[in-house]
Amino acid sequence: MSILSEQTEDAQFRKGIEQIQEDINTGKTLAKSFSKFPKIFPQLFISMVRAAEVGGQLPQILKLVSHYLQEQDKLDKKLKAAIVYPKFVFIFFMVLLVGILFFLVPNFEETFNTLGSELPAPTQLLLDFSRFVLHNLVYEILGIVAFSICYKRFKRTDAGVLFLDKLKLRIPVLGDLTLKASLSKFFRTLKILLQSGVPLIDSPDQCTNPGFYFQT
């Protein structure tokens, strides 16, 4: 523990390790020491360590955890790589839309006004929308800020989490990919919990949040 704390660059993680080392020196179990730091060690990890200590299989369980983390890291990297292109397309589209509405269309409007002829309905609609966006910029910024605040509060609620998760699953292609990745993570976590001796009746609750501090 002392060597690990010296080699750890993260200040929060180092402080947790030092406190755990102190608890172990006073006779506390490893699982009980870990439970003091829920932001570093999730309930999943603590349950596995507790079961391992009871069964006398701590080295084997920690080895399983190491393998589990490596597999989870590979899965997360694959998932991130799969959604990089859609994110890039969306961001590029938004930048292009802003450039058209704020810079390109106003320049064309001056040209169209000099012609004095009636414009097609789609062109006129685009000009009107660009004019509206430019003239109400302050209200739009305030609206975006208000929406961001409401969104952050909403996604912290149980109803918000459920709504956003359902929405993610309805996205074409990405929804199916997210579902498969979540199922893979769930069953992989369930497997390692059962291997570590955690009862099956308690395992599903632990599988709902299998993330680790040093993965986030």
N, C-alpha and C positions, 0 to 999 in steps of 0.2 A: 504493500500500500504506500509506503514511504517513497519507494522508487517511482511508482506510478504517478504520485502527486507531483514529483519533481519534473517528470517528463511531460505532464499535461499542460498544454498552452491555455486552455479555456479556464478562466478564473473561477467561474461558478462550479465547474466540474472539479477543479482542484480543491476548492473549499469543502465540497461534499465528501471527497475522498479523505481529506484530513479529519473531518468529523467522524466518518465511518471508522477510520483507524483508531481514533480515541475511544469510540464506543466498544470496539472489539477488545481493546486493551482492558476495558472495565468489565468484560465478561458478557456483553450482549451478543445476540446472534447476528449473523450477517443479514438475514432477512429483516429483522427488526431495525437494524441500522439503516438499511436501504429505504425502509418505509418512511423515514423522516424526510426524504427528498423525492416527493412524487413528481416534481418537474424534471428530475434527472432519470429516475428509475420508475417506469410505469408499473401498474399493478400486475401486469403479465409477468414481468421479470421477477418481481418480488415473490409471486406465487410459486414460480419455478424454483427459486432459491430456497424458499421455505420447505417445499416438498423434498428437495434434494438433501437438505440438512437433516430432515426427519429420517429419510431412507439411507443416509450415508453415501449419497452418490453425487456429491457436489462437483468433483472434477469432471465426471462424465457429463453432467448437465451443463456446466459452463462450456464444455467442448461443443455440445449440441447448440447452445446459444450462439457461439462463434460461427458455426456453420449456417445457422438460421439467418444471422445478420448478413452474411455474405450473399446468400441466396436472395434475401430481401433487397439488398443493394443492387444486385443484377436486375431484378424485376423492376425496381423503381427507375433505373437507368433506361431500360427498354421502353417503359411507359412514357418517360419524359421525351425520349428520342422520337416516339411515335406521334407525339402531339406538338413537336417543334414546328413542323411545316404548317399545320392549320393555324397555329398562333402567329406565325410569320405572315401568312396570307391575310389574316384578320387585321393585324397591326398595319400592314402595308396598305390595305384597303381604307382604313380609317385615316391614315396620313394623306392618302391620295384624295379622299373626300374633303378633308379640311383644306387642302391646297386648292381644290376646285372651287369650293364655296367662298373662301376668303380672298383668293388672289386671281384665279383664272376667270371666273364668271364676272366679277366687277369690271375687269378690263374689257371683256366682250360686251358688257352692257353699254359702255360708252360708244363702242363701235356701232352697235345696233341702234342707239338713239340718233346717231348722225344719219342713218339710212332713212329713218322716218316711215318705214313700212311696218305693216302688222306682222308680228312674229307668230310662228306655229305655237299651238297650245303647250306642248312639252317644253319648248324653249322658254316661253313666258313663265311657265310654272317654276322652272329652275331659277330664273332670274328673281322671281318674287320670293322664293324660298331663301336664296342667297342674301337678298336685301333684308329679309326678316331676321336671319341669323346675325348679320352684321349690326343691325340696329338694336338688338336685344342681348348683346353679349354679356352685360352685367348680370341680367336675370338668369342667363344660361349657366354662368359660373356659379351663382348662388344655388341654382337648382342642382348642379352636379355635386356641390359640396353637401347639400342637404340629403341628396340621394345616397352619397357615400356613407354619411353618418348613420342614416336609417338602415342601410344595407349591412353595415358592420354590427349594429345592434340586433338586427333580425336574424342574421346567420348564427348568432350565439344562442338563440332560443331553440328549444326542441322542435317546435313547428318550423322554424326557419331551416334547420338542418335537414329535416325530412323533406321539405319542399324543394330545396336546392339539390339534394341528392336525387330526387325523382326527376328533376329537370335535367340533370347531367345524364341520366340514363336514357333520356329521350332524344339526345343529340345524335344525329345519324353518324354511324361508324364509331365515333368517339364514345358514345354511350355503351355500345357493345364491348368495346375494348376496356372501358372502365369497369363494367360488370365482371368480365373475365378476370381482370387483374385483382379485383376485390375478392372474388371467390377463391382465386389461387392463394391470396394472402391469408384469407380466413382459414382454409383447410390446412395450409402449411403451419399456421400458428396452432391450430387444434392438434395437429400431429405432434408437435414438439411439446405441447402441454401434457398430452397423454403419455408421451415417452418419459417425461420428467416426474410423473406420478401424481399430477393434479387430477382430482376426480372429474369424470365426464360431466357431472351435473353442474360443476362450477366452471368448466372450460369455456362454454360459449360466451359468457360475459367478458372473459379475458380476451377473447378473439376480436372483440369489436374495436379495440384500440391497441393494435400490436406495435405501434411505433416506439422507437427508443430515442432518448434525448440526443444521442450523438449521431442520429440519422437525419434529424430535422434541420 
